[in-house]
Amino acid sequence: MELVLVAPEEGIPGSYWGESEAGLRGDRLYARLDTPVHSMLHEACHYICMTPERRSGLDRDAGGDDPEESAVCYLQVLLADELPGVGRQRLWADMGNKRLSLGSGQERPDSSTASAGSRSSPAPETSITHLPRTKR
């Protein structure tokens, strides 16, 4: 898979959700510098879980069934732990900012309507530009 960075003012090719969300086409993962890390990880994990036959026709909709979506979400969390400055707690916080429940694509209530146990202020979203640089 190849990561292709898109200019800030351009739409992201292959994006299922639009706006700043990552997109998939064939063997390319498209993102902008404002694309949330959880979005890139999620789309990359769809690609990882696909058969070569599905990858060859990939354009926007990764498809898959409920067990695959669950596997994609779990793998996304595991891989977040391998990214310096991200980790699963930050990934979950970022996903909460988008008000999407893990793996469902359904909106969650925002903080004004959430239960008393919800956090009061969301964590800042992690994007490519917010990842710490590491030496290799």
DRENDREN-169414 format. One record per residue (C-alpha): residue number from 1; residue in three letters; x, z negated, y. Coordinates in Angstrom, 1 decimal, always signed. Each point is the difference from the previous one (the first is absolute). Example, Ala and Ser with C-alpha at 12.3 -4.5 7.8 and 13.67 -1.06 7.14 Angstrom:
<nodes>
node num: 1 residuo: Ala X: +12.3 Z: -7.8 Y: -4.5
node num: 2 residuo: Ser X: +1.4 Z: +0.7 Y: +3.4
</nodes>
This chain:
<nodes>
node num: 1 residuo: Met X: +0.0 Z: +0.0 Y: +0.0
node num: 2 residuo: Glu X: +1.2 Z: +0.9 Y: +3.5
node num: 3 residuo: Leu X: -0.9 Z: -2.0 Y: +3.1
node num: 4 residuo: Val X: -0.8 Z: +2.3 Y: +2.9
node num: 5 residuo: Leu X: -0.2 Z: -1.6 Y: +3.5
node num: 6 residuo: Val X: -2.6 Z: +1.5 Y: +2.3
node num: 7 residuo: Ala X: +0.3 Z: +0.1 Y: +3.8
node num: 8 residuo: Pro X: -1.8 Z: -2.9 Y: +1.8
node num: 9 residuo: Glu X: -2.7 Z: +2.2 Y: +1.5
node num: 10 residuo: Glu X: -0.8 Z: +2.1 Y: -3.1
node num: 11 residuo: Gly X: -2.6 Z: -0.6 Y: -2.7
node num: 12 residuo: Ile X: +1.4 Z: -1.1 Y: -3.4
node num: 13 residuo: Pro X: -0.4 Z: +2.8 Y: -2.6
node num: 14 residuo: Gly X: -1.7 Z: -1.2 Y: -3.2
node num: 15 residuo: Ser X: -1.3 Z: -3.2 Y: +1.5
node num: 16 residuo: Tyr X: -3.2 Z: -1.2 Y: -1.8
node num: 17 residuo: Trp X: -0.8 Z: -2.6 Y: +2.7
node num: 18 residuo: Gly X: +1.3 Z: +1.8 Y: +3.1
node num: 19 residuo: Glu X: +1.5 Z: -1.6 Y: +3.1
node num: 20 residuo: Ser X: +3.4 Z: -1.5 Y: -0.8
node num: 21 residuo: Glu X: -0.6 Z: -0.2 Y: -3.7
node num: 22 residuo: Ala X: +2.5 Z: +1.6 Y: -2.5
node num: 23 residuo: Gly X: -0.8 Z: +3.3 Y: -1.6
node num: 24 residuo: Leu X: +0.8 Z: +1.7 Y: -3.3
node num: 25 residuo: Arg X: +0.4 Z: +3.7 Y: -0.7
node num: 26 residuo: Gly X: +1.8 Z: +1.1 Y: -3.2
node num: 27 residuo: Asp X: +3.3 Z: -1.9 Y: -0.2
node num: 28 residuo: Arg X: +0.0 Z: -1.0 Y: +3.7
node num: 29 residuo: Leu X: -1.0 Z: -3.3 Y: +1.6
node num: 30 residuo: Tyr X: -0.8 Z: +0.5 Y: +3.7
node num: 31 residuo: Ala X: +0.2 Z: -2.7 Y: +2.5
node num: 32 residuo: Arg X: +0.7 Z: -0.7 Y: +3.7
node num: 33 residuo: Leu X: +2.0 Z: -2.8 Y: +1.5
node num: 34 residuo: Asp X: -3.3 Z: -1.9 Y: +0.6
node num: 35 residuo: Thr X: -1.1 Z: +0.4 Y: -3.6
node num: 36 residuo: Pro X: -0.6 Z: -3.4 Y: -1.6
node num: 37 residuo: Val X: +2.4 Z: -0.8 Y: -2.9
node num: 38 residuo: His X: -2.9 Z: -1.0 Y: -2.2
node num: 39 residuo: Ser X: -1.4 Z: +3.5 Y: +0.4
node num: 40 residuo: Met X: +3.2 Z: +1.7 Y: -0.9
node num: 41 residuo: Leu X: +0.5 Z: -2.3 Y: -3.0
node num: 42 residuo: His X: -3.6 Z: +0.6 Y: -1.2
node num: 43 residuo: Glu X: +0.3 Z: +3.8 Y: +0.1
node num: 44 residuo: Ala X: +3.4 Z: -0.1 Y: -1.6
node num: 45 residuo: Cys X: -1.3 Z: -2.1 Y: -2.8
node num: 46 residuo: His X: -2.9 Z: +2.4 Y: -0.6
node num: 47 residuo: Tyr X: +2.7 Z: +2.7 Y: -0.4
node num: 48 residuo: Ile X: +2.0 Z: -2.2 Y: -2.4
node num: 49 residuo: Cys X: -3.1 Z: -0.6 Y: -2.2
node num: 50 residuo: Met X: -1.0 Z: +3.7 Y: -0.2
node num: 51 residuo: Thr X: +0.7 Z: +2.4 Y: -2.7
node num: 52 residuo: Pro X: +2.1 Z: +3.1 Y: +0.9
node num: 53 residuo: Glu X: -3.2 Z: +2.1 Y: -0.3
node num: 54 residuo: Arg X: -1.8 Z: -2.0 Y: +2.6
node num: 55 residuo: Arg X: +3.0 Z: +0.0 Y: +2.3
node num: 56 residuo: Ser X: +0.1 Z: +3.8 Y: +0.0
node num: 57 residuo: Gly X: -3.4 Z: +0.3 Y: +1.6
node num: 58 residuo: Leu X: +0.3 Z: -3.1 Y: +2.3
node num: 59 residuo: Asp X: -1.4 Z: +0.4 Y: +3.5
node num: 60 residuo: Arg X: -1.5 Z: -3.0 Y: +1.8
node num: 61 residuo: Asp X: -2.1 Z: -1.5 Y: -2.8
node num: 62 residuo: Ala X: +2.1 Z: -1.8 Y: -2.6
node num: 63 residuo: Gly X: -3.1 Z: -0.3 Y: -2.2
node num: 64 residuo: Gly X: +0.4 Z: -2.2 Y: -3.1
node num: 65 residuo: Asp X: -2.3 Z: -2.6 Y: -1.5
node num: 66 residuo: Asp X: -0.6 Z: -3.7 Y: +0.6
node num: 67 residuo: Pro X: +2.8 Z: -1.2 Y: -2.4
node num: 68 residuo: Glu X: +2.5 Z: +2.4 Y: +1.8
node num: 69 residuo: Glu X: -1.1 Z: -1.3 Y: +3.4
node num: 70 residuo: Ser X: +0.6 Z: -3.6 Y: -1.2
node num: 71 residuo: Ala X: +3.4 Z: +1.0 Y: -1.4
node num: 72 residuo: Val X: +0.9 Z: +1.7 Y: +3.3
node num: 73 residuo: Cys X: -0.9 Z: -3.1 Y: +2.0
node num: 74 residuo: Tyr X: +1.9 Z: -2.3 Y: -2.3
node num: 75 residuo: Leu X: +3.1 Z: +2.3 Y: +0.1
node num: 76 residuo: Gln X: -0.2 Z: +0.2 Y: +3.8
node num: 77 residuo: Val X: +0.2 Z: -3.8 Y: +0.2
node num: 78 residuo: Leu X: +2.9 Z: -0.2 Y: -2.5
node num: 79 residuo: Leu X: +2.0 Z: +2.7 Y: +2.0
node num: 80 residuo: Ala X: -0.7 Z: -1.8 Y: +3.3
node num: 81 residuo: Asp X: +2.1 Z: -2.9 Y: -1.4
node num: 82 residuo: Glu X: +2.9 Z: +2.4 Y: -0.3
node num: 83 residuo: Leu X: -0.1 Z: +1.1 Y: +3.7
node num: 84 residuo: Pro X: +2.0 Z: -2.2 Y: +2.3
node num: 85 residuo: Gly X: -2.2 Z: -1.6 Y: +2.6
node num: 86 residuo: Val X: -3.3 Z: +1.0 Y: -1.7
node num: 87 residuo: Gly X: -0.9 Z: -1.9 Y: -3.2
node num: 88 residuo: Arg X: -3.4 Z: -0.6 Y: -1.5
node num: 89 residuo: Gln X: -1.2 Z: -2.6 Y: +2.6
node num: 90 residuo: Arg X: +0.8 Z: +2.4 Y: +2.9
node num: 91 residuo: Leu X: -1.6 Z: +2.9 Y: -1.9
node num: 92 residuo: Trp X: -3.2 Z: -2.0 Y: -0.5
node num: 93 residuo: Ala X: -0.1 Z: -1.0 Y: +3.6
node num: 94 residuo: Asp X: +0.5 Z: +3.6 Y: +1.1
node num: 95 residuo: Met X: -2.8 Z: +1.1 Y: -2.3
node num: 96 residuo: Gly X: -2.2 Z: -2.7 Y: +1.5
node num: 97 residuo: Asn X: +0.6 Z: +1.4 Y: +3.5
node num: 98 residuo: Lys X: -1.5 Z: +3.2 Y: -1.2
node num: 99 residuo: Arg X: -3.0 Z: -2.0 Y: -1.3
node num: 100 residuo: Leu X: +0.2 Z: +1.8 Y: -3.4
node num: 101 residuo: Ser X: -0.4 Z: -1.9 Y: -3.2
node num: 102 residuo: Leu X: +2.7 Z: +0.6 Y: -2.5
node num: 103 residuo: Gly X: -0.7 Z: +3.2 Y: -2.0
node num: 104 residuo: Ser X: -3.6 Z: +0.5 Y: +1.1
node num: 105 residuo: Gly X: +0.1 Z: +2.0 Y: +3.2
node num: 106 residuo: Gln X: -2.9 Z: -2.2 Y: +1.2
node num: 107 residuo: Glu X: +0.2 Z: -1.9 Y: +3.3
node num: 108 residuo: Arg X: +0.2 Z: -3.7 Y: +0.1
node num: 109 residuo: Pro X: -1.6 Z: -2.1 Y: +2.7
node num: 110 residuo: Asp X: +2.2 Z: -0.4 Y: +3.0
node num: 111 residuo: Ser X: +1.3 Z: -3.4 Y: +1.1
node num: 112 residuo: Ser X: -3.1 Z: -0.6 Y: +2.2
node num: 113 residuo: Thr X: -2.3 Z: +0.1 Y: -3.1
node num: 114 residuo: Ala X: +2.4 Z: -1.1 Y: -2.7
node num: 115 residuo: Ser X: -0.3 Z: -3.4 Y: -1.8
node num: 116 residuo: Ala X: +1.5 Z: -3.1 Y: +1.5
node num: 117 residuo: Gly X: +2.9 Z: +0.3 Y: -2.4
node num: 118 residuo: Ser X: +1.2 Z: +3.2 Y: +1.5
node num: 119 residuo: Arg X: +3.1 Z: +0.2 Y: +2.2
node num: 120 residuo: Ser X: -0.7 Z: -0.2 Y: +3.7
node num: 121 residuo: Ser X: +2.4 Z: +2.7 Y: +1.2
node num: 122 residuo: Pro X: +1.3 Z: +3.0 Y: -1.9
node num: 123 residuo: Ala X: +3.7 Z: +0.6 Y: -0.6
node num: 124 residuo: Pro X: +1.6 Z: +3.0 Y: +1.7
node num: 125 residuo: Glu X: -0.3 Z: +3.1 Y: -2.1
node num: 126 residuo: Thr X: +3.3 Z: +1.2 Y: -1.6
node num: 127 residuo: Ser X: +0.9 Z: +3.6 Y: +0.6
node num: 128 residuo: Ile X: +3.1 Z: +2.0 Y: -0.6
node num: 129 residuo: Thr X: +1.4 Z: -1.0 Y: +3.4
node num: 130 residuo: His X: -0.4 Z: -3.7 Y: -0.8
node num: 131 residuo: Leu X: +2.0 Z: +0.0 Y: -3.2
node num: 132 residuo: Pro X: +3.4 Z: -1.6 Y: +0.3
node num: 133 residuo: Arg X: +3.0 Z: +2.3 Y: -0.5
node num: 134 residuo: Thr X: +2.2 Z: -0.9 Y: -3.0
node num: 135 residuo: Lys X: +3.5 Z: +1.2 Y: -0.9
node num: 136 residuo: Arg X: +0.3 Z: +1.8 Y: -3.3
</nodes>
